[in-house]
Amino acid sequence: IHTRIGLCSFSEEQIIENLSSVYSTIVNNKPDGVKGSLIDSASICSSMGPGITIDLDNLRESVVN
């Protein structure tokens, strides 16, 4: 899934909130017959910049808290 979670004008908190929202929406709408994790990896980047890998364990923790 490729989606925009923020703009340069957004605060760090707004971007984290949007990322958490996208992650939880994907996880909460997992089809019943699908086993395992839907997300193997995640990264974030600017339009023309290199991707930075997101630690999924930290992302899961931030969504739970």
Protein Blocks (a to p, Z undefined) as FASTA:
>chain_A
ZZdfbdfkbcfklmmmmmmmmmmmmmmmgcfklgcjfbfbdcdddfklccddddfklmmm
mmmZZ
